[in-house]
Structures are given as structure tokens and as C-alpha cells.
Amino acid sequence: EVVPESKGAQARQMKWVSIDEFMMVLTECHDVIVVDLRADAPSIPFPVPTAIVLPVSPNELDTVLELLPADRSVAFCGASNLSIFMIITSPCMEGSAPLYVLEGDLRLAEAA
């Protein structure tokens, strides 16, 4: 696990979770922000209609990371290794709320 060097602030914990595990997270915490980095995000809707989903192109990721609240959990869907590196090393990822990276094919997920 790579953790950015911090200047006194708490670095957020990042967890890799399956789609099923994420569905359980959503039942416990309703204000999770989903950052959808899939190239086909506009054509394939997120399987949870009540989730707050931000479709983001890779070139917009830096800007979006700056805007994410430190006290809200964020799940990244369709993140590449480069995207994960950008997220982990971003100085904006300090805070207390956990971060999630969704693993697996969302098309196999059942809508909540």
C-alpha cells in the first residue's frame, strides 16, 4: 500500500473492494461519492440509481480530486493504475473518510 508523505495531516485510507462489498458500504453510508472513471460511463449507467455519481475523464481527475470533501467517502470506479497513483499521491487526499477502489465488472452488479 502506497501512502503519500504527509505534512501533519492524516492521509486517507484506500481499500480495494468488490462490487458486492461496495453495495454493503452503500447500505451503511448513503453519502458516498462515486467517481466513475470508465471510458463508457455515459453509456453504461451506474447500477445504483441513488448513488451520487460523477463521470470523470482521466484528464479531469486532478481537478475533481481538489473538489472532493475530506469528510466524505469516495469510491473510484474503473480506475487504472495511473489513476490510482494520481489519487494516492494527490495532496488533496488528506482527511478522515475512507476511499474505495471498486474491483470487478459493474455490469454483473445487481441494482440496489
Secondary structure as GFF3:
##gff-version 3
##sequence-region A 1 112
A	DSSP	beta_strand	14	18	.	.	.	ID=ss1
A	DSSP	alpha_helix	19	28	.	.	.	ID=ss2
A	DSSP	beta_strand	33	36	.	.	.	ID=ss3
A	DSSP	beta_strand	52	55	.	.	.	ID=ss4
A	DSSP	three_ten_helix	58	60	.	.	.	ID=ss5
A	DSSP	alpha_helix	61	67	.	.	.	ID=ss6
A	DSSP	beta_strand	74	77	.	.	.	ID=ss7
A	DSSP	alpha_helix	81	89	.	.	.	ID=ss8
A	DSSP	beta_strand	99	103	.	.	.	ID=ss9
A	DSSP	three_ten_helix	106	108	.	.	.	ID=ss10
###
